[in-house]
Amino acid sequence: MAQEIIEVPITGKILSVNVKAGDQVAEGDVICVLESMKMENPILAPVGGTIGQVSVSANQVVSPGETITTIDY
C-alpha cells in the first residue's frame, strides 16, 4: 500500500483531532484543526484511505515538519 505522510505546515497549537487510528477518510476530510496567529487552520486529508498512527493531540504545540498522521491508500 502507498502511504501519505501528513505534516504540520506552520507553528501552532492543535485545537482538535478529528480522527483516530483505523478511521476511513475521504480526500478533503478534516484531520485536525491547527491554531496559528489566532487563526484556525483545518488540516485536510490530501487522499482518501485509512488513518495510521495519530502523532498529535489536542492542546499540543507543534512545529513545521512534525508528523500529524499517515494515510494508507
ZICORNOR-V438288 format. One line per field, one symbol per residue. ss: DSSP state (a for helix, b for strand, c for the rest). phi: phi as a letter, one per 20 degrees, with the letter a starting at -180 (. if undefined). burial: 1 if it has 24 or more other C-alpha atoms within 12 Angstrom, else 0. Layout:
ss = ???
phi = ???
burial = ???
This chain:
ss = ccbbbbbccccbbbbbbccccccbbccccbbbbbbbccbbbbbbccccbbbcccccccccbbccccbbbbbbc
phi = .fcdeedfebfrcfebdeccgnfecdgnfeebddeblmdedfedffberdfefedcbgmeeccgnffeacceb
burial = 0000111111011111111100001000111111100000011111101111011110000100000111110
